[in-house]
Amino acid sequence: MRKLADYVIDTSKFNVHELRQVIKDKFSGAGGETQMMINVVSFGFRHGVPPDADLVFDVRFLPNPNYIPKFKDLTGRHPSVAKYVRSFPQTGEFIERITQLLVYLLPHYIREGKSYLTIAFGCTGGRHRSVMMAHEIRMKLVKAGYRVKETHRDS
């Protein structure tokens, strides 16, 4: 097996952090940067918090579109629902504050060697507010230069 290997790394001398650095140095791209994969997830608290969430934000403080008959069967992806949720001043302020927090935190997570991060936004059912918020934050993080996937668990 050893003769077939392209690289041999004696792992007996490394702790997990040192081994990660050796592997990163050996196999990362030319600039040595590792791009963290970020997953922004929407969910409904009534269905439970996603077990893989690293950061969880509760958006149930925003007015609930579910109680407006024309929005009930739509999701936060629908432009009229998103416009409704965005119409409240606290929505814009929350988006800006969370974006600032994440843009501050992400380089620190990367420096510590975290290669993926799941950021979850929850509302009651996971169909309206959390969906809109996950989408907005994904767009902000992409604009800031991060690789971001968007998932809507309960919509």
Steps between C-alpha positions, in 0.01 A plus 500: 500500500780741592664451156176600327461822701588837347561649845582347837437701815612363836205610716642370827669832580202729443201606700181558300577869439855436382383220271233728351768761428734245337218375277391855420857600410544193282169501313357853495507719192790716386414785737455266792151632570224267601154626420249421770171354382210679666150353509221743585191308608143602573293287737189495717542477876187281513701237308811534718833677464726350230749278684792609282444876557806684630324836538122533554306825466135532600298730272165447675523863621399608148128526412373166370370495139324170575214698658433692179271283285660591163846396632403185691559254215809679365859486628759764578637446149191665352574869424186631673577309821863615494386859441259476795768365736750762378245780557568511875791714623622227734548266201749729329682570823518127583636416153771764532597403855513126423698566182752709694529232768553222244752698295690554826477136614568311176871586467550386860329166430714457189818584694408230753479247217123466472425389144120520515245692703122465522306815583133437575210745505184381669142618519189318619426281198808559288310622195500880497730714717787254532495424126515867409776562755715206390479623143591859593796395713626263231501786250687727745765235569546423129547873442765497776687231305396179674386171350146450630232237448135568589270228634136526608428199717131551578360710214 
